[in-house]
């Protein structure tokens, strides 16, 4: 049976005290504490989250914009949706050595000029973090540092210091003394993330968690980790390249699939103001198998070069390989090209690549991929200054892409003179300096290109 314990409840404010006192410590009234008995069942650690809430009408709830704290790094703020929100929990993952700790240390140094910040390191010693800050030439006078992996010590420090922004590096190194599992296990990661999320919502501290990734690039640990946080960011790009991409896969306070582009220098990560230049190769003359695509990453239009190489197959089963694009979609596009345009590739190896290490998942890449394949197969370059986008259906139709106007304006701004687009995306008003070619089927698109040659 649960042990019965004695409590003293104030008759004025209903405050509870463990022993009798002459003056209520909650409301200050005298001689109002009355004895009461309560079962001493152990309180659950999530009891503060289970408070009763009355039923309210949604129409009566006032909707207001949450204030944001800019990090001082424009590309990082773009991915976050404008900055960090009070009480938000952000999870950021990426390959080892890609720049997660460097980016967040830079952000904390910039934030420390306006708010109180705390950097919790569990993977490195305090001296190692100080050495990195010195190498990056950062002014760290306003940044507080805690080298600790025990969850209870970290939460106590957060309650005592009350920082506006806290970074945990990393969530896989923490452990709770309430569990016997090793740090990094599923139970420890889930418990530590849940406790930190509860603390962030109660205190208003914005917490950024760094997470490890598996061999296939996904965040390690339970999938519930991505569900309980407010924002999930991924670092993309090759560690051997000088460029890094940060993409938002989940964001309760901003756009999803927003992309931030950074360049890794000897002074840390620097934002790239014109990322389209990274994804466009500078050829001295037109080359076969190259097609420029106008893609949309969140709210940002980008121009990306799609390259294709078609070569005779030396094996019974021709190879179909894509880099930066959906591999399962290439076989379908080749079947559409055969059925509706009469172009045969069953005896050819087909390789498709998105230049610059960017990953394109939207179906608007279908038409650029097919035109790049046609260009490589016929060994004939596409016209200079041509930009393409559009989704290709199984019936050979070309479907519209969202935000076509923004894509066309970005192409015109970068000096492109022609655009081959779906007929449904044709602008009502002409765009200065841009000749629009609107088509509705794949065979019509190939015919128009032959006329341009």
C-alpha positions as a Markdown table, in Angstrom:
| # | Residue | x | y | z |
|---|---|---|---|---|
| 1 | Unk | 0.0 | 0.0 | 0.0 |
| 2 | Unk | 1.1 | 3.6 | -0.7 |
| 3 | Unk | 2.2 | 5.4 | 2.4 |
| 4 | Unk | -0.1 | 8.1 | 3.7 |
| 5 | Unk | 1.6 | 11.4 | 4.5 |
| 6 | Unk | 0.5 | 14.6 | 6.1 |
| 7 | Unk | 0.3 | 17.9 | 4.3 |
| 8 | Unk | -0.9 | 21.4 | 5.2 |
| 9 | Unk | -3.1 | 23.3 | 2.8 |
| 10 | Unk | -3.8 | 27.0 | 2.9 |
| 11 | Unk | -7.6 | 27.8 | 3.2 |
| 12 | Unk | -7.0 | 31.1 | 1.3 |
| 13 | Unk | -4.9 | 30.2 | -1.7 |
| 14 | Unk | -4.8 | 26.4 | -1.6 |
| 15 | Unk | -1.1 | 26.4 | -1.4 |
| 16 | Unk | 0.5 | 23.2 | -0.1 |
| 17 | Unk | 3.3 | 23.1 | 2.6 |
| 18 | Unk | 5.1 | 20.0 | 3.9 |
| 19 | Unk | 4.8 | 21.2 | 7.6 |
| 20 | Unk | 2.7 | 23.6 | 9.6 |
| 21 | Unk | 3.7 | 27.2 | 9.6 |
| 22 | Unk | 2.1 | 30.3 | 11.2 |
| 23 | Unk | 2.3 | 32.2 | 7.9 |
| 24 | Unk | 1.4 | 30.8 | 4.5 |
| 25 | Unk | 4.6 | 31.1 | 2.4 |
| 26 | Unk | 2.4 | 31.4 | -0.8 |
| 27 | Unk | -0.1 | 34.2 | 0.0 |
| 28 | Unk | 1.2 | 35.5 | 3.3 |
| 29 | Unk | -2.0 | 34.9 | 5.3 |
| 30 | Unk | -1.7 | 34.0 | 9.0 |
| 31 | Unk | -3.1 | 30.9 | 10.6 |
| 32 | Unk | -4.7 | 29.5 | 7.4 |
| 33 | Unk | -2.8 | 26.2 | 7.1 |
| 34 | Unk | -5.0 | 23.2 | 7.8 |
| 35 | Unk | -3.9 | 19.6 | 8.1 |
| 36 | Unk | -4.7 | 17.2 | 5.2 |
| 37 | Unk | -3.8 | 13.6 | 4.4 |
| 38 | Unk | -2.6 | 12.5 | 1.0 |
| 39 | Unk | -1.3 | 9.2 | -0.5 |
| 40 | Unk | 2.4 | 9.4 | -1.0 |
| 41 | Unk | 2.5 | 7.8 | -4.4 |
| 42 | Unk | 5.7 | 8.8 | -6.2 |
| 43 | Unk | 5.2 | 11.6 | -8.6 |
| 44 | Unk | 5.9 | 10.8 | -12.2 |
| 45 | Unk | 8.7 | 12.8 | -13.8 |
| 46 | Unk | 6.4 | 14.1 | -16.5 |
| 47 | Unk | 3.8 | 15.2 | -14.0 |
| 48 | Unk | 4.4 | 18.9 | -14.8 |
| 49 | Unk | 3.3 | 18.3 | -18.4 |
| 50 | Unk | 0.0 | 16.7 | -17.3 |
| 51 | Unk | -1.6 | 19.8 | -15.8 |
| 52 | Unk | -5.3 | 20.2 | -16.4 |
| 53 | Unk | -6.4 | 22.7 | -19.0 |
| 54 | Unk | -10.0 | 24.0 | -19.6 |
| 55 | Unk | -11.8 | 23.5 | -22.9 |
| 56 | Unk | -11.7 | 26.7 | -24.9 |
| 57 | Unk | -13.1 | 27.8 | -28.2 |
| 58 | Unk | -10.5 | 28.1 | -31.0 |
| 59 | Unk | -12.1 | 31.3 | -32.1 |
| 60 | Unk | -11.5 | 32.9 | -28.7 |
| 61 | Unk | -7.8 | 32.2 | -28.7 |
| 62 | Unk | -5.7 | 35.1 | -29.7 |
| 63 | Unk | -3.2 | 34.3 | -32.5 |
| 64 | Unk | 0.0 | 36.3 | -32.3 |
| 65 | Unk | 3.4 | 36.1 | -34.0 |
| 66 | Unk | 6.1 | 34.6 | -31.8 |
| 67 | Unk | 9.1 | 36.9 | -31.5 |
| 68 | Unk | 12.3 | 35.7 | -33.1 |
| 69 | Unk | 15.9 | 36.1 | -32.1 |
| 70 | Unk | 18.1 | 36.5 | -35.3 |
| 71 | Unk | 21.4 | 34.5 | -35.0 |
| 72 | Unk | 23.4 | 37.0 | -37.0 |
| 73 | Unk | 24.0 | 34.5 | -39.8 |
| 74 | Unk | 21.7 | 35.3 | -42.6 |
| 75 | Unk | 21.7 | 31.8 | -44.3 |
| 76 | Unk | 21.0 | 30.1 | -40.9 |
| 77 | Unk | 18.2 | 32.5 | -40.1 |
| 78 | Unk | 16.7 | 31.7 | -43.5 |
| 79 | Unk | 16.6 | 28.0 | -42.8 |
| 80 | Unk | 15.1 | 28.6 | -39.3 |
| 81 | Unk | 12.4 | 30.9 | -40.7 |
| 82 | Unk | 13.8 | 34.2 | -39.5 |
| 83 | Unk | 15.6 | 33.2 | -36.3 |
| 84 | Unk | 15.2 | 31.2 | -33.1 |
| 85 | Unk | 11.8 | 31.2 | -31.3 |
| 86 | Unk | 11.6 | 31.3 | -27.5 |
| 87 | Unk | 11.1 | 27.8 | -26.1 |
| 88 | Unk | 11.7 | 26.1 | -29.5 |
| 89 | Unk | 13.8 | 22.9 | -29.7 |
| 90 | Unk | 15.9 | 22.6 | -32.9 |
| 91 | Unk | 17.6 | 19.3 | -33.9 |
| 92 | Unk | 20.5 | 19.5 | -36.4 |
| 93 | Unk | 22.2 | 16.5 | -37.9 |
| 94 | Unk | 25.0 | 15.8 | -40.4 |
| 95 | Unk | 28.1 | 13.8 | -41.1 |
| 96 | Unk | 31.0 | 14.0 | -38.8 |
| 97 | Unk | 33.3 | 17.0 | -39.5 |
| 98 | Unk | 30.8 | 18.7 | -41.8 |
| 99 | Unk | 30.6 | 21.8 | -39.6 |
| 100 | Unk | 27.7 | 21.5 | -37.1 |
| 101 | Unk | 29.6 | 22.5 | -34.1 |
| 102 | Unk | 31.4 | 25.3 | -36.0 |
| 103 | Unk | 28.2 | 26.8 | -37.2 |
| 104 | Unk | 26.5 | 26.8 | -33.8 |
| 105 | Unk | 29.6 | 28.2 | -32.1 |
| 106 | Unk | 29.6 | 31.1 | -34.5 |
| 107 | Unk | 25.9 | 31.6 | -34.0 |
| 108 | Unk | 26.3 | 31.6 | -30.2 |
| 109 | Unk | 29.1 | 34.2 | -30.4 |
| 110 | Unk | 26.8 | 36.5 | -32.5 |
| 111 | Unk | 23.8 | 35.9 | -30.2 |
| 112 | Unk | 25.8 | 36.6 | -27.0 |
| 113 | Unk | 25.9 | 40.3 | -28.0 |
| 114 | Unk | 22.1 | 40.5 | -27.4 |
| 115 | Unk | 21.1 | 37.6 | -25.1 |
| 116 | Unk | 22.5 | 35.2 | -22.6 |
| 117 | Unk | 23.8 | 31.9 | -24.2 |
| 118 | Unk | 25.2 | 28.6 | -23.0 |
| 119 | Unk | 27.2 | 26.0 | -24.9 |
| 120 | Unk | 27.1 | 22.5 | -23.4 |
| 121 | Unk | 29.7 | 20.2 | -24.8 |
| 122 | Unk | 29.8 | 16.5 | -24.2 |
| 123 | Unk | 32.0 | 15.4 | -27.1 |
| 124 | Unk | 34.9 | 17.8 | -26.5 |
| 125 | Unk | 36.7 | 19.2 | -23.5 |
| 126 | Unk | 36.4 | 22.9 | -22.6 |
| 127 | Unk | 40.0 | 23.4 | -23.8 |
| 128 | Unk | 39.2 | 21.9 | -27.2 |
| 129 | Unk | 36.2 | 24.3 | -27.7 |
| 130 | Unk | 38.3 | 27.2 | -26.7 |
| 131 | Unk | 41.0 | 26.2 | -29.2 |
| 132 | Unk | 38.4 | 26.0 | -32.0 |
| 133 | Unk | 37.1 | 29.5 | -31.1 |
| 134 | Unk | 40.7 | 30.9 | -31.1 |
| 135 | Unk | 41.3 | 29.3 | -34.5 |
| 136 | Unk | 38.2 | 30.9 | -35.9 |
| 137 | Unk | 39.1 | 34.2 | -34.2 |
| 138 | Unk | 35.8 | 34.5 | -32.4 |
| 139 | Unk | 35.2 | 36.9 | -29.5 |
| 140 | Unk | 33.8 | 34.5 | -26.9 |
| 141 | Unk | 33.6 | 36.8 | -23.9 |
| 142 | Unk | 29.8 | 36.5 | -23.6 |
| 143 | Unk | 29.6 | 32.8 | -24.2 |
| 144 | Unk | 29.2 | 30.5 | -21.1 |
| 145 | Unk | 30.5 | 26.9 | -21.5 |
| 146 | Unk | 29.7 | 23.7 | -19.6 |
| 147 | Unk | 31.5 | 20.5 | -20.3 |
| 148 | Unk | 29.0 | 17.9 | -18.9 |
| 149 | Unk | 27.1 | 14.7 | -20.1 |
| 150 | Unk | 24.9 | 14.1 | -17.1 |
| 151 | Unk | 21.4 | 15.3 | -17.8 |
| 152 | Unk | 20.5 | 16.2 | -14.2 |
| 153 | Unk | 23.6 | 18.5 | -14.0 |
| 154 | Unk | 22.7 | 20.1 | -17.3 |
| 155 | Unk | 19.1 | 20.8 | -16.4 |
| 156 | Unk | 20.2 | 22.3 | -13.1 |
| 157 | Unk | 22.6 | 24.6 | -14.9 |
| 158 | Unk | 19.9 | 25.7 | -17.3 |
| 159 | Unk | 17.5 | 26.4 | -14.4 |
| 160 | Unk | 20.2 | 28.4 | -12.6 |
| 161 | Unk | 21.7 | 30.3 | -15.5 |
| 162 | Unk | 18.4 | 30.8 | -17.4 |
| 163 | Unk | 20.0 | 31.4 | -20.8 |
| 164 | Unk | 17.9 | 32.5 | -23.8 |
| 165 | Unk | 19.7 | 30.1 | -26.1 |
| 166 | Unk | 21.4 | 26.8 | -25.2 |
| 167 | Unk | 23.3 | 24.4 | -27.5 |
| 168 | Unk | 23.7 | 20.7 | -26.6 |
| 169 | Unk | 26.6 | 19.0 | -28.4 |
| 170 | Unk | 25.5 | 16.3 | -28.7 |
| 171 | Unk | 22.3 | 14.6 | -27.6 |
| 172 | Unk | 23.9 | 11.1 | -28.1 |
| 173 | Unk | 26.5 | 11.8 | -25.4 |
| 174 | Unk | 24.0 | 12.6 | -22.6 |
| 175 | Unk | 22.7 | 10.2 | -20.0 |
| 176 | Unk | 20.2 | 10.3 | -17.3 |
| 177 | Unk | 21.0 | 8.7 | -13.9 |
| 178 | Unk | 17.4 | 7.5 | -13.7 |
| 179 | Unk | 18.2 | 5.0 | -16.5 |
| 180 | Unk | 20.9 | 2.3 | -16.4 |
| 181 | Unk | 21.4 | 2.2 | -20.2 |
| 182 | Unk | 24.6 | 3.5 | -21.8 |
| 183 | Unk | 24.7 | 7.0 | -23.4 |
| 184 | Unk | 23.6 | 7.0 | -27.0 |
| 185 | Unk | 21.1 | 4.1 | -26.5 |
| 186 | Unk | 17.5 | 4.5 | -27.7 |
| 187 | Unk | 16.2 | 4.9 | -24.2 |
| 188 | Unk | 18.8 | 7.4 | -23.1 |
| 189 | Unk | 18.4 | 9.6 | -26.2 |
| 190 | Unk | 14.6 | 9.5 | -25.9 |
| 191 | Unk | 14.6 | 10.3 | -22.2 |
| 192 | Unk | 17.2 | 13.2 | -22.5 |
| 193 | Unk | 15.4 | 14.7 | -25.5 |
| 194 | Unk | 12.1 | 14.6 | -23.7 |
| 195 | Unk | 13.4 | 16.2 | -20.5 |
| 196 | Unk | 15.2 | 19.0 | -22.4 |
| 197 | Unk | 12.1 | 19.6 | -24.5 |
| 198 | Unk | 10.0 | 19.9 | -21.3 |
| 199 | Unk | 12.5 | 22.3 | -19.8 |
| 200 | Unk | 12.5 | 24.4 | -23.0 |
| 201 | Unk | 8.7 | 24.8 | -23.0 |
| 202 | Unk | 8.6 | 25.6 | -19.3 |
| 203 | Unk | 11.4 | 28.1 | -19.1 |
| 204 | Unk | 11.3 | 29.6 | -22.6 |
| 205 | Unk | 14.9 | 28.7 | -23.4 |
| 206 | Unk | 15.5 | 27.9 | -27.0 |
| 207 | Unk | 17.6 | 24.7 | -27.2 |
| 208 | Unk | 19.6 | 23.5 | -30.2 |
| 209 | Unk | 20.4 | 19.7 | -30.1 |
| 210 | Unk | 23.2 | 18.3 | -32.3 |
| 211 | Unk | 22.5 | 14.8 | -33.4 |
| 212 | Unk | 24.6 | 12.0 | -34.9 |
| 213 | Unk | 23.7 | 10.4 | -38.2 |
| 214 | Unk | 23.7 | 6.8 | -39.4 |
| 215 | Unk | 25.6 | 5.4 | -42.5 |
| 216 | Unk | 22.7 | 6.3 | -44.8 |
| 217 | Unk | 22.6 | 9.9 | -43.5 |
| 218 | Unk | 19.5 | 9.8 | -41.3 |
| 219 | Unk | 19.5 | 11.0 | -37.7 |
| 220 | Unk | 20.6 | 8.2 | -35.3 |
| 221 | Unk | 18.3 | 7.2 | -32.4 |
| 222 | Unk | 14.5 | 6.8 | -32.3 |
| 223 | Unk | 12.2 | 8.4 | -34.8 |
| 224 | Unk | 10.3 | 10.0 | -31.9 |
| 225 | Unk | 13.3 | 12.3 | -31.6 |
| 226 | Unk | 12.3 | 14.1 | -34.8 |
| 227 | Unk | 8.6 | 14.2 | -33.7 |
| 228 | Unk | 9.0 | 15.9 | -30.4 |
| 229 | Unk | 11.3 | 18.7 | -31.6 |
| 230 | Unk | 10.0 | 21.8 | -33.4 |
| 231 | Unk | 12.6 | 22.0 | -36.2 |
| 232 | Unk | 14.8 | 19.4 | -37.9 |
| 233 | Unk | 17.8 | 20.5 | -39.9 |
| 234 | Unk | 20.2 | 18.5 | -42.0 |
| 235 | Unk | 23.7 | 19.3 | -43.2 |
| 236 | Unk | 24.2 | 18.2 | -46.8 |
| 237 | Unk | 27.2 | 18.2 | -49.0 |
| 238 | Unk | 30.5 | 16.4 | -49.4 |
| 239 | Unk | 33.0 | 16.9 | -46.5 |
| 240 | Unk | 35.8 | 17.2 | -49.2 |
| 241 | Unk | 34.0 | 20.1 | -50.8 |
| 242 | Unk | 34.2 | 23.7 | -49.6 |
| 243 | Unk | 30.4 | 24.2 | -49.7 |
| 244 | Unk | 27.8 | 23.1 | -47.1 |
| 245 | Unk | 24.0 | 23.0 | -47.5 |
| 246 | Unk | 21.7 | 23.2 | -44.5 |
| 247 | Unk | 18.1 | 22.1 | -45.3 |
| 248 | Unk | 15.0 | 22.2 | -43.1 |
| 249 | Unk | 13.0 | 19.0 | -43.2 |
| 250 | Unk | 10.6 | 20.0 | -40.4 |
| 251 | Unk | 9.8 | 23.5 | -39.1 |
| 252 | Unk | 6.8 | 24.5 | -37.0 |
| 253 | Unk | 7.9 | 28.1 | -37.3 |
| 254 | Unk | 8.9 | 28.4 | -40.9 |
| 255 | Unk | 9.0 | 26.9 | -44.4 |
| 256 | Unk | 9.9 | 23.3 | -45.0 |
| 257 | Unk | 12.7 | 22.4 | -47.4 |
| 258 | Unk | 14.3 | 25.9 | -47.0 |
| 259 | Unk | 17.9 | 25.8 | -48.0 |
| 260 | Unk | 20.9 | 27.6 | -46.6 |
| 261 | Unk | 24.2 | 27.6 | -48.5 |
| 262 | Unk | 27.6 | 28.1 | -46.7 |
| 263 | Unk | 31.2 | 28.1 | -47.8 |
| 264 | Unk | 33.7 | 26.5 | -45.4 |
| 265 | Unk | 36.7 | 28.8 | -44.9 |
| 266 | Unk | 39.6 | 28.9 | -42.4 |
| 267 | Unk | 37.5 | 31.4 | -40.4 |
| 268 | Unk | 34.5 | 29.1 | -40.2 |
| 269 | Unk | 31.3 | 29.0 | -42.3 |
| 270 | Unk | 30.3 | 32.0 | -44.4 |
| 271 | Unk | 26.9 | 32.4 | -46.0 |
| 272 | Unk | 26.8 | 32.4 | -49.8 |
| 273 | Unk | 24.7 | 35.3 | -51.2 |
| 274 | Unk | 24.3 | 34.0 | -54.7 |
| 275 | Unk | 24.1 | 30.2 | -54.5 |
| 276 | Unk | 23.0 | 29.7 | -58.1 |
| 277 | Unk | 26.5 | 30.4 | -59.1 |
| 278 | Unk | 27.7 | 27.3 | -57.2 |
| 279 | Unk | 25.4 | 25.0 | -59.1 |
| 280 | Unk | 26.2 | 26.3 | -62.6 |
| 281 | Unk | 29.3 | 25.2 | -64.3 |
| 282 | Unk | 31.2 | 27.8 | -66.3 |
| 283 | Unk | 31.8 | 26.2 | -69.7 |
| 284 | Unk | 33.7 | 28.1 | -72.4 |
| 285 | Unk | 31.2 | 26.8 | -74.9 |
| 286 | Unk | 28.0 | 24.8 | -74.9 |
| 287 | Unk | 28.6 | 21.1 | -74.2 |
| 288 | Unk | 26.2 | 18.2 | -74.9 |
| 289 | Unk | 24.3 | 16.6 | -72.0 |
| 290 | Unk | 24.0 | 19.9 | -70.0 |
| 291 | Unk | 20.7 | 21.5 | -69.1 |
| 292 | Unk | 20.0 | 24.4 | -66.7 |
| 293 | Unk | 17.0 | 23.9 | -64.4 |
| 294 | Unk | 15.1 | 26.4 | -62.3 |
| 295 | Unk | 14.3 | 24.7 | -59.0 |
| 296 | Unk | 12.5 | 26.0 | -55.9 |
| 297 | Unk | 14.0 | 25.2 | -52.5 |
| 298 | Unk | 11.5 | 26.5 | -49.9 |
| 299 | Unk | 11.1 | 30.2 | -50.6 |
| 300 | Unk | 14.3 | 30.5 | -52.6 |
| 301 | Unk | 14.5 | 29.9 | -56.4 |
| 302 | Unk | 17.8 | 28.3 | -57.6 |
| 303 | Unk | 19.4 | 27.6 | -60.9 |
| 304 | Unk | 21.0 | 24.2 | -61.0 |
| 305 | Unk | 22.9 | 22.5 | -63.9 |
| 306 | Unk | 21.7 | 19.0 | -64.7 |
| 307 | Unk | 24.2 | 16.9 | -66.5 |
| 308 | Unk | 23.6 | 13.6 | -68.4 |
| 309 | Unk | 25.9 | 11.1 | -70.0 |
| 310 | Unk | 24.4 | 8.4 | -72.3 |
| 311 | Unk | 26.9 | 5.8 | -73.6 |
| 312 | Unk | 26.7 | 2.3 | -75.2 |
| 313 | Unk | 26.1 | -0.4 | -72.6 |
| 314 | Unk | 28.8 | -3.2 | -72.5 |
| 315 | Unk | 26.6 | -5.4 | -70.2 |
| 316 | Unk | 23.3 | -7.1 | -70.8 |
| 317 | Unk | 21.7 | -4.9 | -68.2 |
| 318 | Unk | 22.3 | -1.2 | -68.9 |
| 319 | Unk | 23.1 | 1.0 | -65.9 |
| 320 | Unk | 20.8 | 3.8 | -64.6 |
| 321 | Unk | 22.6 | 6.0 | -62.1 |
| 322 | Unk | 21.6 | 9.4 | -60.6 |
| 323 | Unk | 23.5 | 11.7 | -58.2 |
| 324 | Unk | 21.4 | 14.3 | -56.4 |
| 325 | Unk | 18.2 | 13.2 | -58.1 |
| 326 | Unk | 15.6 | 10.5 | -57.4 |
| 327 | Unk | 17.0 | 7.2 | -58.8 |
| 328 | Unk | 13.7 | 5.5 | -59.0 |
| 329 | Unk | 12.3 | 8.2 | -61.3 |
| 330 | Unk | 14.9 | 7.8 | -64.0 |
| 331 | Unk | 13.6 | 4.5 | -65.3 |
| 332 | Unk | 10.1 | 5.9 | -65.6 |
| 333 | Unk | 11.3 | 9.0 | -67.5 |
| 334 | Unk | 13.2 | 6.8 | -70.0 |
| 335 | Unk | 10.1 | 4.7 | -70.6 |
| 336 | Unk | 8.1 | 7.9 | -71.2 |
| 337 | Unk | 10.8 | 9.1 | -73.6 |
| 338 | Unk | 10.5 | 5.9 | -75.5 |
| 339 | Unk | 6.8 | 5.7 | -75.6 |
| 340 | Unk | 5.9 | 9.3 | -76.4 |
| 341 | Unk | 9.0 | 10.6 | -78.2 |
| 342 | Unk | 10.3 | 7.5 | -79.9 |
| 343 | Unk | 13.7 | 7.7 | -78.4 |
| 344 | Unk | 15.2 | 4.3 | -77.5 |
| 345 | Unk | 17.7 | 4.0 | -74.6 |
| 346 | Unk | 17.3 | 0.3 | -73.7 |
| 347 | Unk | 20.9 | -0.5 | -74.9 |
| 348 | Unk | 22.5 | 2.6 | -73.4 |
| 349 | Unk | 24.0 | 3.4 | -70.0 |
| 350 | Unk | 22.4 | 6.6 | -68.6 |
| 351 | Unk | 24.1 | 8.7 | -65.8 |
| 352 | Unk | 22.5 | 11.9 | -64.5 |
| 353 | Unk | 24.1 | 14.3 | -62.0 |
| 354 | Unk | 23.0 | 17.5 | -60.3 |
| 355 | Unk | 26.1 | 19.8 | -60.2 |
| 356 | Unk | 27.3 | 21.2 | -56.9 |
| 357 | Unk | 26.1 | 18.5 | -54.5 |
| 358 | Unk | 22.6 | 19.7 | -54.2 |
| 359 | Unk | 19.8 | 17.2 | -53.8 |
| 360 | Unk | 16.7 | 17.8 | -55.9 |
| 361 | Unk | 13.5 | 15.9 | -54.9 |
| 362 | Unk | 10.8 | 17.9 | -56.7 |
| 363 | Unk | 9.3 | 16.4 | -59.9 |
| 364 | Unk | 9.9 | 19.7 | -61.8 |
| 365 | Unk | 13.4 | 18.2 | -62.6 |
| 366 | Unk | 11.7 | 15.7 | -65.1 |
| 367 | Unk | 11.9 | 17.9 | -68.2 |
| 368 | Unk | 15.4 | 19.1 | -67.6 |
| 369 | Unk | 16.6 | 15.5 | -67.1 |
| 370 | Unk | 15.0 | 14.3 | -70.3 |
| 371 | Unk | 16.4 | 17.2 | -72.4 |
| 372 | Unk | 19.9 | 16.6 | -70.9 |
| 373 | Unk | 19.6 | 12.9 | -71.9 |
| 374 | Unk | 18.4 | 13.9 | -75.4 |
| 375 | Unk | 21.3 | 16.3 | -75.7 |
| 376 | Unk | 23.9 | 13.7 | -74.7 |
| 377 | Unk | 22.3 | 10.9 | -76.8 |
| 378 | Unk | 22.4 | 13.1 | -80.0 |
| 379 | Unk | 25.8 | 14.7 | -79.0 |
| 380 | Unk | 24.2 | 18.1 | -79.6 |
| 381 | Unk | 24.3 | 20.9 | -77.1 |
| 382 | Unk | 21.2 | 22.8 | -76.0 |
| 383 | Unk | 20.9 | 26.5 | -77.0 |
| 384 | Unk | 22.9 | 28.8 | -74.8 |
| 385 | Unk | 20.9 | 30.8 | -72.3 |
| 386 | Unk | 18.1 | 28.2 | -72.0 |
| 387 | Unk | 16.5 | 27.4 | -68.6 |
| 388 | Unk | 14.0 | 24.5 | -68.2 |
| 389 | Unk | 11.6 | 23.2 | -65.6 |
| 390 | Unk | 8.5 | 21.0 | -65.6 |
| 391 | Unk | 7.0 | 17.7 | -64.5 |
| 392 | Unk | 6.5 | 14.9 | -67.0 |
| 393 | Unk | 3.6 | 12.5 | -66.6 |
| 394 | Unk | 3.2 | 8.9 | -67.8 |
| 395 | Unk | 1.0 | 10.0 | -70.6 |
| 396 | Unk | 3.7 | 12.3 | -71.9 |
| 397 | Unk | 2.1 | 15.5 | -70.7 |
| 398 | Unk | 4.1 | 18.3 | -69.1 |
| 399 | Unk | 2.6 | 19.4 | -65.8 |
| 400 | Unk | 3.1 | 22.8 | -64.2 |
| 401 | Unk | 5.5 | 23.4 | -61.3 |
| 402 | Unk | 4.7 | 25.6 | -58.2 |
| 403 | Unk | 5.9 | 29.2 | -58.1 |
| 404 | Unk | 6.8 | 29.4 | -61.7 |
| 405 | Unk | 7.0 | 33.2 | -61.7 |
| 406 | Unk | 9.7 | 33.2 | -59.1 |
| 407 | Unk | 11.7 | 30.7 | -61.1 |
| 408 | Unk | 11.5 | 32.8 | -64.2 |
| 409 | Unk | 12.4 | 36.0 | -62.5 |
| 410 | Unk | 15.5 | 34.4 | -61.0 |
| 411 | Unk | 16.5 | 33.1 | -64.5 |
| 412 | Unk | 16.0 | 36.6 | -66.0 |
| 413 | Unk | 18.0 | 38.2 | -63.2 |
| 414 | Unk | 21.0 | 35.9 | -64.0 |
| 415 | Unk | 21.0 | 36.7 | -67.7 |
| 416 | Unk | 19.1 | 33.8 | -69.2 |
| 417 | Unk | 17.2 | 34.7 | -72.4 |
| 418 | Unk | 15.0 | 31.6 | -73.0 |
| 419 | Unk | 12.8 | 29.5 | -70.9 |
| 420 | Unk | 11.2 | 26.2 | -71.9 |
| 421 | Unk | 8.3 | 25.7 | -69.4 |
| 422 | Unk | 4.9 | 24.0 | -69.0 |
| 423 | Unk | 2.1 | 25.8 | -70.8 |
| 424 | Unk | 0.2 | 26.2 | -67.5 |
| 425 | Unk | 3.2 | 28.2 | -66.1 |
| 426 | Unk | 3.2 | 30.7 | -68.9 |
| 427 | Unk | 3.2 | 34.2 | -67.4 |
| 428 | Unk | 0.3 | 36.5 | -68.2 |
| 429 | Unk | 2.6 | 39.5 | -68.4 |
| 430 | Unk | 5.9 | 39.2 | -70.4 |
| 431 | Unk | 9.1 | 39.1 | -68.4 |
| 432 | Unk | 11.7 | 41.6 | -69.7 |
| 433 | Unk | 14.6 | 39.9 | -71.4 |
| 434 | Unk | 13.1 | 36.4 | -71.3 |
| 435 | Unk | 11.6 | 34.6 | -74.3 |
| 436 | Unk | 9.0 | 32.1 | -73.0 |
| 437 | Unk | 8.5 | 28.8 | -74.8 |
| 438 | Unk | 5.4 | 27.1 | -73.4 |
| 439 | Unk | 4.8 | 23.4 | -74.2 |
| 440 | Unk | 2.3 | 20.8 | -73.0 |
| 441 | Unk | 3.8 | 17.5 | -74.2 |
| 442 | Unk | 7.3 | 16.0 | -74.2 |
| 443 | Unk | 7.3 | 15.4 | -78.0 |
| 444 | Unk | 6.4 | 19.1 | -78.5 |
| 445 | Unk | 9.2 | 20.2 | -76.3 |
| 446 | Unk | 11.8 | 18.1 | -78.3 |
| 447 | Unk | 10.4 | 19.5 | -81.5 |
| 448 | Unk | 10.6 | 23.1 | -80.3 |
| 449 | Unk | 14.3 | 22.5 | -79.4 |
| 450 | Unk | 15.1 | 21.2 | -82.8 |
| 451 | Unk | 13.5 | 24.4 | -84.3 |
| 452 | Unk | 15.7 | 26.5 | -82.0 |
| 453 | Unk | 18.8 | 24.8 | -83.3 |
